[in-house]
Amino acid sequence: MKTWVIKIGTSILRGTKETSTEEIIETLSRSFTDFLSKGNKLILVTSGAVGLGCQKLNIETRPNDLSTLQATAAVGQVNLMSLYDKVFNKLGHNIAQILITKADFNSRESFNNASKTLKKLIDLNVIPIVNENDTVANEELKYGDNDTLSALVALAINANKLILLTDIENLYSKDPRNNKDAQPIKEVHNSELKEIKDKNIQNSNNEWGTGGISTKLISAEIATKGGVEVQLVDGTNKKNLIEIFNDNKIGTLFYPVEKPIGNKKSWLSHAIQTVGKITLDDGASFAIKKKGASLLAVGVKNVEGNFTINQAVKIVNTNDKEVAKGLVSVSSDKLRSILNNKENNNSSIIVVHRDVLALS
């Protein structure tokens, strides 16, 4: 049995004058049904609510202000789910709607609860359809794109594979729209991914989607570090859908690391919001990066923000570059007190234990 997460981008669902969104969803759903008939499990992460809401309200360009975005998302979400429900019911499948914001993954307990719910749904042969809750989330509570969200969902259910359906054939060495010498990249190993991501090649943002190739590379990095294979595929090509479910190597494959960082470390690295920042000296930075050490108070140079025990903080080096994230064992007030009194006996106190510290 395979468990896959499939992310469907706005660029696919919005449709054209020739093909409606409902027709597109029906084509996709029929290909999913064949996969499910073999005993496999599937979770969909779908974009498209804002685009469909704009269509419904005759708004020609994606809104820029938050309240209009939320309003169009509210209208579009109803339409989007009704289309999925209509098509999947016809094919003999039940669906469930799951709306998520960052707050829903911000504690270990809520992350685990979401994981249990998703797993129970697929055990009941229900297809969970996940979307970011654009109707209520402000900018601080948004992931900003469903690429990142799909990677976190894949980690939450220990998926075998994450499929990113988009409107490009594969990853390229350069933006093929502007560079005739752009070469397709068919396979990416983990050792290559960081360099490709840092170069931020082929920025393919468009007016309707919130992602682009950069968010897909971030998604691939999150998922592969957690042991999930990622496949980037042109979802506008009907033949590709058949190829995907036959496990053929089309599009771009991102291979997982040999030693995944684990579900908990993945959550620490990518799902939680930080509420403060701790600056380390060079010795402490080296110790947690190279020796797997816990962060001790003696290695702390500066503290920013206000936090209590078990809240998440960003950990940076003297150049303000992020080194790690972690859950603190002491409050910001206590830590400042220790820093201001170097003569006390608290310099060896553990600020962030290595078990709840994830390197960036």
TORVOPA-461849 format. One record per residue: x, y, z of N, C-alpha, C in turn; chain; residue in three letters. Coordinates in steps of 0.02 Angstrom, whole numbers. Example, Ala and Ser with C-alpha at 12.3 -4.5 7.8 and 13.67 -1.06 7.14 Angstrom:
residues 2
> 660, -284, 390, 615, -225, 390, 660, -165, 390, A, ala $
> 642, -112, 354, 684, -53, 357, 645, 2, 394, A, ser $
//
This chain:
residues 360
> 41, -60, 0, 0, 0, 0, 43, 63, 0, A, met $
> 25, 110, -41, 60, 174, -45, 16, 229, -17, A, lys $
> 47, 276, 15, 11, 336, 38, 44, 397, 7, A, thr $
> 7, 430, -36, 33, 488, -72, -6, 551, -54, A, trp $
> 30, 607, -54, -1, 673, -50, 7, 706, -118, A, val $
> -48, 733, -145, -45, 766, -210, -67, 839, -201, A, ile $
> -23, 884, -220, -38, 955, -217, -58, 979, -286, A, lys $
> -117, 1011, -290, -143, 1035, -354, -142, 1111, -354, A, ile $
> -105, 1139, -401, -94, 1211, -402, -152, 1250, -434, A, gly $
> -156, 1314, -416, -206, 1358, -444, -203, 1361, -520, A, thr $
> -143, 1360, -547, -134, 1366, -619, -169, 1309, -657, A, ser $
> -177, 1252, -624, -212, 1196, -654, -287, 1202, -646, A, ile $
> -309, 1219, -586, -381, 1218, -571, -419, 1276, -600, A, leu $
> -386, 1331, -613, -422, 1390, -636, -456, 1378, -703, A, arg $
> -427, 1336, -744, -459, 1318, -807, -449, 1371, -861, A, gly $
> -482, 1358, -918, -477, 1403, -976, -547, 1412, -1005, A, thr $
> -551, 1450, -1059, -615, 1458, -1094, -639, 1392, -1122, A, lys $
> -591, 1349, -1140, -608, 1285, -1171, -625, 1231, -1119, A, glu $
> -593, 1235, -1061, -601, 1182, -1010, -618, 1213, -943, A, thr $
> -674, 1193, -915, -696, 1221, -850, -658, 1188, -792, A, ser $
> -661, 1220, -734, -630, 1192, -674, -662, 1125, -657, A, thr $
> -727, 1119, -665, -761, 1056, -650, -735, 999, -695, A, glu $
> -724, 1014, -758, -698, 963, -804, -627, 942, -784, A, glu $
> -588, 992, -763, -519, 977, -741, -520, 933, -679, A, ile $
> -562, 950, -631, -566, 910, -569, -590, 840, -585, A, ile $
> -636, 833, -632, -660, 766, -650, -604, 724, -682, A, glu $
> -565, 755, -726, -509, 719, -757, -458, 697, -704, A, thr $
> -442, 742, -659, -394, 726, -605, -423, 669, -561, A, leu $
> -485, 676, -542, -515, 629, -496, -519, 559, -525, A, ser $
> -533, 553, -589, -536, 487, -620, -468, 453, -618, A, arg $
> -415, 492, -628, -348, 462, -624, -331, 442, -552, A, ser $
> -356, 480, -503, -345, 463, -433, -381, 398, -414, A, phe $
> -441, 389, -443, -482, 331, -426, -448, 265, -444, A, thr $
> -413, 264, -500, -377, 204, -520, -323, 187, -469, A, asp $
> -289, 237, -444, -237, 229, -393, -268, 201, -329, A, phe $
> -325, 230, -309, -358, 209, -248, -386, 138, -253, A, leu $
> -406, 117, -311, -436, 51, -321, -386, -5, -307, A, ser $
> -322, 11, -305, -270, -38, -293, -252, -42, -218, A, lys $
> -294, -10, -176, -283, -13, -104, -239, 41, -77, A, gly $
> -221, 90, -119, -178, 145, -98, -218, 200, -64, A, asn $
> -183, 245, -30, -214, 300, 6, -191, 366, -24, A, lys $
> -236, 416, -18, -222, 480, -52, -248, 538, -10, A, leu $
> -208, 591, -6, -229, 654, 22, -216, 708, -30, A, ile $
> -265, 751, -41, -257, 806, -89, -246, 871, -50, A, leu $
> -199, 910, -73, -190, 979, -49, -205, 1023, -109, A, val $
> -259, 1061, -104, -283, 1096, -163, -282, 1172, -154, A, thr $
> -260, 1205, -205, -266, 1278, -209, -331, 1292, -247, A, ser $
> -342, 1356, -263, -396, 1373, -309, -455, 1410, -279, A, gly $
> -459, 1416, -212, -518, 1448, -183, -523, 1522, -203, A, ala $
> -467, 1558, -199, -469, 1629, -217, -486, 1638, -291, A, val $
> -454, 1598, -333, -467, 1602, -405, -539, 1589, -423, A, gly $
> -569, 1537, -393, -639, 1521, -406, -685, 1574, -378, A, leu $
> -667, 1601, -319, -707, 1655, -290, -707, 1716, -334, A, gly $
> -650, 1731, -363, -646, 1789, -409, -689, 1776, -472, A, cys $
> -687, 1716, -496, -730, 1698, -554, -803, 1708, -537, A, gln $
> -822, 1685, -478, -892, 1688, -456, -914, 1762, -448, A, lys $
> -868, 1804, -426, -885, 1874, -412, -866, 1921, -470, A, leu $
> -843, 1890, -525, -823, 1929, -584, -767, 1979, -569, A, asn $
> -720, 1957, -528, -660, 1997, -514, -604, 1973, -560, A, ile $
> -576, 2017, -600, -532, 1996, -654, -459, 1986, -633, A, glu $
> -438, 2017, -579, -369, 2009, -556, -369, 1989, -482, A, thr $
> -317, 1954, -462, -313, 1932, -392, -310, 1992, -346, A, arg $
> -353, 1996, -295, -353, 2053, -248, -287, 2059, -210, A, pro $
> -270, 2119, -190, -209, 2130, -152, -223, 2139, -77, A, asn $
> -282, 2166, -60, -295, 2179, 11, -323, 2116, 45, A, asp $
> -306, 2108, 109, -321, 2047, 145, -396, 2033, 150, A, leu $
> -436, 2084, 165, -508, 2072, 175, -542, 2047, 111, A, ser $
> -522, 2075, 53, -551, 2052, -10, -527, 1982, -27, A, thr $
> -464, 1967, -13, -438, 1899, -23, -477, 1849, 19, A, leu $
> -489, 1867, 82, -525, 1821, 126, -597, 1811, 103, A, gln $
> -627, 1866, 80, -697, 1861, 57, -702, 1817, -6, A, ala $
> -657, 1828, -53, -659, 1787, -115, -641, 1714, -99, A, thr $
> -596, 1703, -52, -580, 1635, -32, -640, 1600, -1, A, ala $
> -679, 1636, 39, -738, 1608, 71, -789, 1586, 18, A, ala $
> -799, 1630, -32, -845, 1613, -87, -818, 1554, -128, A, val $
> -754, 1558, -144, -724, 1506, -187, -718, 1439, -154, A, gly $
> -706, 1438, -87, -697, 1374, -52, -760, 1331, -56, A, gln $
> -818, 1363, -49, -882, 1327, -55, -888, 1295, -124, A, val $
> -873, 1335, -174, -877, 1311, -244, -828, 1255, -256, A, asn $
> -766, 1264, -232, -713, 1214, -242, -732, 1147, -212, A, leu $
> -755, 1147, -150, -772, 1085, -117, -834, 1052, -147, A, met $
> -881, 1092, -169, -941, 1063, -200, -923, 1027, -265, A, ser $
> -873, 1055, -301, -851, 1022, -363, -817, 955, -348, A, leu $
> -773, 955, -298, -739, 893, -278, -791, 842, -254, A, tyr $
> -837, 864, -212, -887, 819, -184, -931, 788, -239, A, asp $
> -951, 829, -286, -994, 805, -341, -958, 752, -382, A, lys $
> -896, 765, -400, -858, 719, -442, -841, 655, -405, A, val $
> -815, 660, -344, -795, 600, -308, -854, 557, -287, A, phe $
> -911, 589, -271, -971, 550, -255, -992, 508, -316, A, asn $
> -987, 538, -374, -1005, 503, -435, -959, 443, -446, A, lys $
> -897, 449, -421, -848, 395, -430, -847, 346, -371, A, leu $
> -892, 359, -322, -898, 313, -265, -852, 326, -207, A, gly $
> -829, 388, -199, -782, 405, -144, -810, 461, -101, A, his $
> -797, 456, -36, -813, 510, 10, -753, 556, 19, A, asn $
> -767, 620, 31, -713, 667, 43, -723, 702, 110, A, ile $
> -671, 734, 134, -674, 775, 195, -636, 839, 183, A, ala $
> -662, 894, 208, -628, 958, 202, -587, 972, 264, A, gln $
> -523, 989, 254, -478, 1006, 309, -448, 1075, 293, A, ile $
> -463, 1125, 335, -435, 1192, 326, -383, 1204, 380, A, leu $
> -324, 1226, 361, -267, 1231, 408, -235, 1300, 404, A, ile $
> -215, 1325, 463, -171, 1383, 467, -108, 1363, 506, A, thr $
> -60, 1408, 510, 1, 1393, 548, -15, 1376, 621, A, lys $
> -66, 1409, 648, -84, 1398, 718, -102, 1325, 732, A, ala $
> -129, 1292, 681, -150, 1222, 689, -91, 1174, 694, A, asp $
> -32, 1195, 673, 27, 1153, 676, 78, 1181, 726, A, phe $
> 58, 1233, 764, 109, 1270, 802, 129, 1235, 867, A, asn $
> 89, 1191, 892, 110, 1152, 951, 116, 1079, 930, A, ser $
> 157, 1043, 967, 167, 972, 952, 101, 934, 958, A, arg $
> 62, 953, 1008, -2, 920, 1019, -50, 930, 960, A, glu $
> -55, 993, 936, -101, 1006, 880, -76, 974, 816, A, ser $
> -10, 971, 806, 18, 937, 748, 1, 863, 749, A, phe $
> 9, 833, 808, -7, 762, 816, -82, 749, 806, A, asn $
> -124, 795, 832, -196, 787, 824, -215, 790, 750, A, asn $
> -185, 837, 713, -198, 841, 641, -176, 778, 606, A, ala $
> -118, 752, 626, -92, 690, 597, -140, 632, 609, A, ser $
> -165, 626, 671, -211, 571, 687, -276, 576, 648, A, lys $
> -301, 637, 641, -364, 647, 604, -356, 627, 531, A, thr $
> -301, 650, 500, -289, 634, 430, -280, 559, 420, A, leu $
> -244, 527, 465, -233, 455, 460, -299, 416, 470, A, lys $
> -340, 439, 516, -404, 406, 528, -449, 412, 466, A, lys $
> -450, 470, 435, -491, 480, 375, -471, 432, 319, A, leu $
> -405, 426, 307, -385, 382, 253, -395, 308, 272, A, ile $
> -393, 292, 337, -409, 225, 360, -483, 209, 345, A, asp $
> -525, 260, 347, -596, 253, 333, -612, 258, 258, A, leu $
> -558, 258, 218, -564, 264, 145, -597, 330, 124, A, asn $
> -586, 381, 163, -607, 449, 146, -547, 486, 117, A, val $
> -559, 528, 68, -506, 568, 38, -505, 637, 71, A, ile $
> -456, 651, 114, -452, 718, 143, -429, 769, 90, A, pro $
> -464, 825, 88, -445, 878, 41, -426, 939, 84, A, ile $
> -362, 955, 82, -332, 1005, 126, -321, 1070, 89, A, val $
> -335, 1125, 122, -320, 1191, 95, -300, 1237, 152, A, asn $
> -261, 1288, 138, -247, 1338, 189, -310, 1378, 202, A, glu $
> -321, 1393, 265, -383, 1428, 284, -376, 1503, 269, A, asn $
> -379, 1521, 206, -371, 1591, 185, -428, 1636, 209, A, asp $
> -484, 1606, 230, -542, 1647, 248, -533, 1682, 315, A, thr $
> -491, 1656, 358, -483, 1686, 425, -410, 1704, 441, A, val $
> -363, 1674, 407, -292, 1682, 426, -266, 1751, 406, A, ala $
> -231, 1783, 454, -195, 1844, 435, -126, 1824, 411, A, asn $
> -85, 1872, 392, -20, 1856, 361, 24, 1816, 408, A, glu $
> 19, 1828, 474, 61, 1793, 522, 42, 1720, 529, A, glu $
> -21, 1704, 513, -45, 1636, 522, -46, 1597, 457, A, leu $
> -21, 1627, 403, -24, 1593, 338, 43, 1564, 319, A, lys $
> 41, 1506, 287, 102, 1479, 256, 117, 1518, 192, A, tyr $
> 64, 1545, 162, 73, 1587, 102, 69, 1549, 38, A, gly $
> 75, 1485, 41, 69, 1443, -19, 55, 1372, 2, A, asp $
> 21, 1335, -40, 4, 1266, -23, 60, 1217, -37, A, asn $
> 114, 1240, -68, 173, 1197, -78, 202, 1178, -10, A, asp $
> 214, 1229, 32, 241, 1216, 99, 193, 1174, 140, A, thr $
> 129, 1191, 137, 79, 1154, 174, 77, 1081, 153, A, leu $
> 83, 1068, 88, 81, 998, 64, 139, 957, 91, A, ser $
> 197, 988, 97, 255, 953, 125, 244, 936, 198, A, ala $
> 215, 982, 236, 202, 969, 307, 149, 915, 315, A, leu $
> 99, 914, 272, 48, 862, 274, 80, 794, 259, A, val $
> 125, 793, 210, 160, 731, 192, 200, 704, 252, A, ala $
> 231, 750, 289, 269, 729, 349, 222, 705, 403, A, leu $
> 165, 740, 411, 118, 723, 464, 89, 653, 457, A, ala $
> 83, 629, 396, 53, 562, 386, 105, 511, 365, A, ile $
> 169, 530, 366, 223, 485, 345, 211, 458, 275, A, asn $
> 197, 504, 229, 182, 484, 160, 243, 454, 125, A, ala $
> 231, 412, 76, 285, 385, 35, 308, 435, -17, A, asn $
> 261, 475, -42, 279, 522, -96, 234, 583, -94, A, lys $
> 264, 639, -114, 228, 702, -124, 231, 720, -198, A, leu $
> 173, 727, -229, 169, 747, -300, 149, 820, -303, A, ile $
> 189, 861, -337, 173, 931, -348, 149, 940, -420, A, leu $
> 84, 945, -429, 56, 955, -495, 55, 1029, -511, A, leu $
> 89, 1048, -565, 94, 1118, -583, 86, 1125, -658, A, thr $
> 105, 1183, -686, 95, 1193, -759, 161, 1196, -796, A, asp $
> 215, 1169, -766, 279, 1164, -801, 299, 1090, -804, A, ile $
> 337, 1073, -856, 354, 1002, -867, 401, 975, -815, A, glu $
> 449, 1016, -794, 497, 995, -744, 538, 1056, -722, A, asn $
> 584, 1044, -679, 631, 1095, -657, 681, 1108, -712, A, leu $
> 701, 1172, -719, 751, 1190, -770, 812, 1223, -738, A, tyr $
> 867, 1221, -774, 928, 1253, -751, 922, 1329, -750, A, ser $
> 878, 1356, -794, 863, 1427, -798, 790, 1434, -817, A, lys $
> 765, 1495, -814, 696, 1508, -835, 692, 1497, -911, A, asp $
> 656, 1445, -933, 654, 1429, -1005, 618, 1481, -1047, A, pro $
> 578, 1523, -1014, 542, 1575, -1051, 589, 1630, -1075, A, arg $
> 644, 1638, -1039, 691, 1692, -1055, 760, 1667, -1077, A, asn $
> 771, 1602, -1071, 838, 1574, -1087, 831, 1513, -1131, A, asn $
> 851, 1520, -1194, 846, 1464, -1241, 891, 1406, -1224, A, lys $
> 943, 1420, -1184, 990, 1366, -1166, 971, 1331, -1101, A, asp $
> 911, 1346, -1075, 889, 1313, -1013, 883, 1238, -1023, A, ala $
> 910, 1200, -976, 911, 1127, -979, 864, 1097, -926, A, gln $
> 824, 1046, -946, 782, 1014, -896, 823, 975, -844, A, pro $
> 801, 977, -783, 832, 939, -729, 784, 883, -709, A, ile $
> 804, 822, -722, 759, 765, -712, 764, 734, -642, A, lys $
> 822, 739, -612, 831, 709, -546, 872, 756, -502, A, glu $
> 852, 762, -439, 888, 805, -392, 900, 764, -329, A, val $
> 963, 756, -312, 981, 723, -249, 990, 776, -195, A, his $
> 985, 754, -132, 983, 802, -77, 1045, 847, -75, A, asn $
> 1101, 819, -95, 1163, 858, -93, 1162, 916, -143, A, ser $
> 1118, 911, -193, 1113, 963, -245, 1057, 1013, -231, A, glu $
> 1010, 993, -189, 949, 1033, -182, 962, 1102, -152, A, leu $
> 1004, 1105, -101, 1016, 1170, -68, 1045, 1221, -117, A, lys $
> 1093, 1199, -158, 1123, 1245, -206, 1072, 1268, -257, A, glu $
> 1030, 1223, -280, 978, 1242, -329, 929, 1290, -297, A, ile $
> 909, 1276, -235, 861, 1319, -201, 890, 1388, -189, A, lys $
> 953, 1390, -168, 985, 1454, -153, 991, 1498, -216, A, asp $
> 1001, 1466, -272, 1004, 1505, -335, 936, 1531, -356, A, lys $
> 884, 1499, -327, 815, 1520, -340, 802, 1525, -415, A, asn $
> 819, 1470, -450, 813, 1471, -523, 741, 1471, -545, A, ile $
> 731, 1497, -604, 667, 1496, -639, 609, 1520, -594, A, gln $
> 608, 1583, -577, 554, 1612, -538, 492, 1618, -581, A, asn $
> 445, 1573, -569, 386, 1569, -613, 323, 1593, -580, A, ser $
> 327, 1646, -539, 267, 1672, -508, 217, 1696, -561, A, asn $
> 154, 1690, -545, 103, 1717, -589, 51, 1754, -548, A, asn $
> 5, 1788, -581, -39, 1833, -544, -90, 1796, -501, A, glu $
> -104, 1732, -517, -156, 1697, -479, -127, 1654, -424, A, trp $
> -73, 1621, -436, -43, 1579, -384, -2, 1621, -336, A, gly $
> 12, 1592, -277, 55, 1626, -229, 124, 1594, -226, A, thr $
> 134, 1541, -264, 197, 1505, -260, 245, 1524, -315, A, gly $
> 263, 1474, -355, 316, 1482, -404, 365, 1427, -392, A, gly $
> 419, 1425, -430, 466, 1371, -423, 503, 1374, -356, A, ile $
> 512, 1434, -329, 549, 1440, -266, 513, 1405, -209, A, ser $
> 446, 1411, -205, 409, 1378, -152, 407, 1303, -162, A, thr $
> 411, 1281, -223, 412, 1209, -236, 479, 1179, -215, A, lys $
> 532, 1217, -224, 598, 1194, -201, 601, 1190, -125, A, leu $
> 570, 1239, -92, 566, 1238, -19, 526, 1178, 4, A, ile $
> 469, 1166, -30, 428, 1108, -14, 467, 1043, -22, A, ser $
> 505, 1038, -77, 545, 978, -90, 598, 969, -35, A, ala $
> 628, 1024, -13, 679, 1020, 39, 648, 995, 105, A, glu $
> 590, 1023, 123, 557, 1002, 185, 540, 928, 183, A, ile $
> 509, 907, 128, 486, 837, 123, 544, 788, 119, A, ala $
> 594, 802, 78, 650, 754, 69, 691, 747, 133, A, thr $
> 698, 801, 171, 734, 796, 235, 697, 751, 284, A, lys $
> 631, 747, 275, 590, 704, 317, 582, 634, 289, A, gly $
> 617, 619, 233, 615, 552, 206, 562, 539, 153, A, gly $
> 531, 592, 127, 477, 586, 78, 504, 603, 8, A, val $
> 493, 559, -40, 511, 574, -109, 462, 625, -138, A, glu $
> 488, 669, -181, 447, 721, -211, 452, 717, -287, A, val $
> 396, 726, -320, 395, 725, -394, 357, 787, -418, A, gln $
> 392, 828, -458, 363, 888, -489, 342, 871, -560, A, leu $
> 277, 880, -575, 249, 856, -638, 201, 907, -667, A, val $
> 199, 910, -734, 150, 951, -769, 82, 917, -765, A, asp $
> 38, 946, -724, -28, 916, -714, -79, 935, -766, A, gly $
> -59, 978, -813, -106, 996, -867, -106, 944, -923, A, thr $
> -57, 900, -922, -51, 847, -972, -85, 783, -946, A, asn $
> -141, 763, -977, -179, 705, -953, -137, 641, -953, A, lys $
> -92, 634, -1002, -51, 574, -1005, -5, 569, -944, A, lys $
> 16, 626, -918, 61, 625, -861, 28, 594, -800, A, asn $
> -37, 604, -792, -73, 576, -735, -70, 500, -735, A, leu $
> -74, 471, -795, -67, 398, -801, 4, 377, -784, A, ile $
> 52, 414, -810, 123, 398, -799, 141, 401, -724, A, glu $
> 114, 451, -690, 128, 459, -619, 108, 397, -580, A, ile $
> 47, 375, -591, 20, 320, -551, 48, 252, -573, A, phe $
> 85, 251, -627, 123, 191, -647, 195, 195, -622, A, asn $
> 208, 245, -580, 274, 255, -549, 329, 268, -601, A, asp $
> 311, 299, -657, 361, 315, -708, 397, 380, -690, A, asn $
> 460, 384, -710, 501, 442, -694, 490, 498, -745, A, lys $
> 438, 537, -733, 426, 596, -775, 432, 658, -732, A, ile $
> 439, 716, -765, 448, 777, -727, 516, 778, -693, A, gly $
> 518, 803, -631, 579, 804, -592, 569, 766, -528, A, thr $
> 615, 720, -514, 613, 681, -452, 663, 709, -402, A, leu $
> 640, 720, -340, 683, 742, -285, 688, 683, -237, A, phe $
> 749, 657, -228, 758, 598, -187, 767, 616, -113, A, tyr $
> 738, 576, -69, 744, 591, 3, 814, 577, 29, A, pro $
> 830, 606, 85, 895, 594, 117, 898, 523, 143, A, val $
> 958, 496, 150, 967, 428, 174, 949, 422, 248, A, glu $
> 962, 476, 285, 946, 476, 357, 899, 534, 372, A, lys $
> 833, 523, 366, 784, 576, 379, 790, 604, 450, A, pro $
> 772, 668, 458, 779, 699, 524, 723, 680, 571, A, ile $
> 671, 648, 546, 617, 625, 589, 560, 674, 593, A, gly $
> 502, 648, 612, 441, 687, 614, 446, 746, 661, A, asn $
> 472, 734, 720, 475, 788, 771, 522, 843, 750, A, lys $
> 581, 826, 725, 629, 877, 702, 602, 915, 642, A, lys $
> 566, 879, 598, 535, 912, 541, 485, 964, 564, A, ser $
> 445, 945, 613, 396, 992, 641, 432, 1053, 670, A, trp $
> 484, 1042, 708, 522, 1097, 738, 551, 1143, 684, A, leu $
> 576, 1113, 631, 610, 1153, 579, 562, 1195, 539, A, ser $
> 502, 1168, 524, 461, 1199, 472, 391, 1218, 492, A, his $
> 363, 1188, 544, 292, 1200, 558, 279, 1253, 611, A, ala $
> 325, 1261, 657, 311, 1306, 713, 330, 1378, 698, A, ile $
> 296, 1424, 733, 312, 1495, 730, 358, 1512, 788, A, gln $
> 411, 1549, 775, 456, 1570, 829, 431, 1635, 860, A, thr $
> 443, 1644, 924, 420, 1704, 959, 478, 1745, 987, A, val $
> 539, 1721, 975, 597, 1758, 999, 659, 1736, 961, A, gly $
> 715, 1768, 978, 778, 1752, 945, 835, 1752, 995, A, lys $
> 878, 1702, 989, 937, 1695, 1031, 999, 1696, 988, A, ile $
> 1046, 1740, 1004, 1109, 1745, 968, 1164, 1707, 1006, A, thr $
> 1201, 1664, 969, 1253, 1623, 1000, 1322, 1652, 986, A, leu $
> 1370, 1634, 1029, 1439, 1648, 1012, 1464, 1593, 965, A, asp $
> 1524, 1601, 939, 1549, 1554, 889, 1558, 1483, 916, A, asp $
> 1578, 1478, 979, 1589, 1413, 1010, 1524, 1373, 1016, A, gly $
> 1472, 1407, 1039, 1408, 1374, 1047, 1378, 1354, 979, A, ala $
> 1387, 1399, 930, 1362, 1384, 863, 1395, 1322, 835, A, ser $
> 1461, 1316, 844, 1498, 1257, 821, 1475, 1194, 858, A, phe $
> 1464, 1201, 923, 1446, 1143, 964, 1379, 1113, 945, A, ala $
> 1330, 1155, 931, 1264, 1126, 914, 1262, 1103, 841, A, ile $
> 1302, 1134, 798, 1303, 1114, 728, 1344, 1051, 715, A, lys $
> 1402, 1047, 746, 1449, 994, 731, 1453, 938, 783, A, lys $
> 1432, 953, 844, 1439, 904, 897, 1372, 878, 923, A, lys $
> 1317, 905, 897, 1252, 883, 920, 1238, 901, 992, A, gly $
> 1267, 957, 1015, 1260, 976, 1085, 1195, 1014, 1098, A, ala $
> 1175, 1016, 1161, 1121, 1060, 1182, 1148, 1131, 1187, A, ser $
> 1103, 1179, 1186, 1123, 1249, 1193, 1124, 1268, 1266, A, leu $
> 1182, 1288, 1291, 1190, 1309, 1360, 1190, 1385, 1366, A, leu $
> 1173, 1409, 1425, 1169, 1481, 1436, 1237, 1515, 1424, A, ala $
> 1291, 1480, 1437, 1357, 1509, 1430, 1371, 1529, 1358, A, val $
> 1337, 1498, 1309, 1349, 1513, 1239, 1305, 1567, 1211, A, gly $
> 1261, 1595, 1252, 1213, 1645, 1228, 1242, 1715, 1234, A, val $
> 1239, 1753, 1179, 1264, 1822, 1179, 1208, 1873, 1186, A, lys $
> 1149, 1857, 1158, 1095, 1907, 1159, 1027, 1872, 1155, A, asn $
> 976, 1905, 1181, 908, 1878, 1181, 861, 1932, 1155, A, val $
> 817, 1914, 1108, 767, 1960, 1083, 698, 1929, 1090, A, glu $
> 649, 1971, 1105, 580, 1947, 1112, 565, 1923, 1182, A, gly $
> 502, 1906, 1193, 479, 1881, 1258, 449, 1811, 1248, A, asn $
> 475, 1764, 1285, 451, 1695, 1279, 452, 1660, 1346, A, phe $
> 411, 1609, 1351, 408, 1568, 1411, 433, 1498, 1395, A, thr $
> 437, 1457, 1445, 462, 1388, 1437, 420, 1351, 1385, A, ile $
> 455, 1313, 1342, 425, 1272, 1289, 399, 1311, 1229, A, asn $
> 415, 1375, 1226, 399, 1411, 1164, 458, 1408, 1116, A, gln $
> 444, 1419, 1052, 494, 1411, 1000, 533, 1475, 988, A, ala $
> 598, 1468, 978, 641, 1526, 962, 685, 1510, 902, A, val $
> 705, 1563, 868, 754, 1558, 815, 823, 1566, 847, A, lys $
> 869, 1525, 825, 937, 1527, 852, 985, 1548, 796, A, ile $
> 1021, 1602, 806, 1064, 1630, 753, 1136, 1636, 778, A, val $
> 1182, 1642, 728, 1253, 1652, 746, 1269, 1727, 750, A, asn $
> 1331, 1743, 758, 1351, 1813, 766, 1339, 1854, 703, A, thr $
> 1330, 1821, 646, 1314, 1856, 583, 1239, 1860, 570, A, asn $
> 1200, 1842, 621, 1127, 1843, 618, 1100, 1792, 567, A, asp $
> 1138, 1741, 551, 1115, 1688, 507, 1084, 1633, 550, A, lys $
> 1025, 1610, 529, 991, 1559, 568, 1030, 1494, 569, A, glu $
> 1039, 1468, 629, 1075, 1405, 640, 1026, 1348, 655, A, val $
> 974, 1365, 694, 927, 1313, 716, 863, 1346, 742, A, ala $
> 814, 1303, 757, 755, 1322, 795, 748, 1273, 852, A, lys $
> 716, 1295, 905, 708, 1249, 961, 659, 1274, 1012, A, gly $
> 642, 1229, 1059, 597, 1246, 1113, 638, 1260, 1176, A, leu $
> 628, 1318, 1206, 670, 1339, 1262, 651, 1305, 1328, A, val $
> 701, 1297, 1370, 691, 1268, 1436, 686, 1322, 1489, A, ser $
> 702, 1384, 1471, 699, 1441, 1517, 664, 1499, 1482, A, val $
> 634, 1543, 1521, 600, 1601, 1493, 650, 1654, 1472, A, ser $
> 626, 1702, 1432, 670, 1758, 1411, 692, 1799, 1471, A, ser $
> 648, 1809, 1519, 667, 1848, 1579, 722, 1813, 1618, A, asp $
> 716, 1748, 1627, 767, 1709, 1663, 833, 1711, 1626, A, lys $
> 830, 1705, 1559, 891, 1704, 1520, 927, 1772, 1522, A, leu $
> 888, 1826, 1519, 918, 1893, 1524, 950, 1903, 1592, A, arg $
> 918, 1876, 1643, 946, 1881, 1710, 1013, 1845, 1715, A, ser $
> 1018, 1787, 1683, 1080, 1750, 1683, 1134, 1788, 1646, A, ile $
> 1116, 1817, 1588, 1165, 1855, 1548, 1190, 1916, 1584, A, leu $
> 1148, 1947, 1623, 1167, 2008, 1659, 1206, 1995, 1722, A, asn $
> 1211, 1932, 1742, 1248, 1915, 1802, 1292, 1855, 1788, A, asn $
> 1348, 1867, 1757, 1393, 1812, 1735, 1426, 1776, 1794, A, lys $
> 1421, 1804, 1855, 1455, 1774, 1911, 1414, 1719, 1944, A, glu $
> 1350, 1712, 1926, 1309, 1661, 1959, 1326, 1591, 1932, A, asn $
> 1293, 1541, 1957, 1309, 1472, 1940, 1262, 1444, 1886, A, asn $
> 1229, 1489, 1849, 1180, 1466, 1801, 1206, 1464, 1729, A, asn $
> 1270, 1477, 1719, 1296, 1481, 1651, 1293, 1414, 1614, A, ser $
> 1290, 1359, 1652, 1287, 1293, 1620, 1216, 1267, 1613, A, ser $
> 1166, 1307, 1629, 1097, 1285, 1624, 1080, 1274, 1550, A, ile $
> 1039, 1223, 1537, 1019, 1208, 1468, 963, 1256, 1447, A, ile $
> 975, 1292, 1393, 926, 1339, 1366, 881, 1303, 1316, A, val $
> 911, 1264, 1271, 873, 1223, 1224, 906, 1154, 1222, A, val $
> 869, 1103, 1242, 896, 1035, 1242, 901, 1009, 1170, A, his $
> 951, 970, 1156, 964, 946, 1088, 905, 904, 1060, A, arg $
> 865, 874, 1105, 808, 834, 1082, 752, 877, 1052, A, asp $
> 752, 941, 1070, 701, 986, 1042, 734, 1044, 1005, A, val $
> 790, 1028, 973, 827, 1077, 934, 837, 1048, 864, A, leu $
> 817, 1086, 813, 823, 1064, 743, 867, 1112, 705, A, ala $
> 920, 1086, 675, 965, 1129, 636, 930, 1154, 573, A, leu $
> 946, 1215, 554, 916, 1245, 495, 950, 1219, 432, A, ser $
//
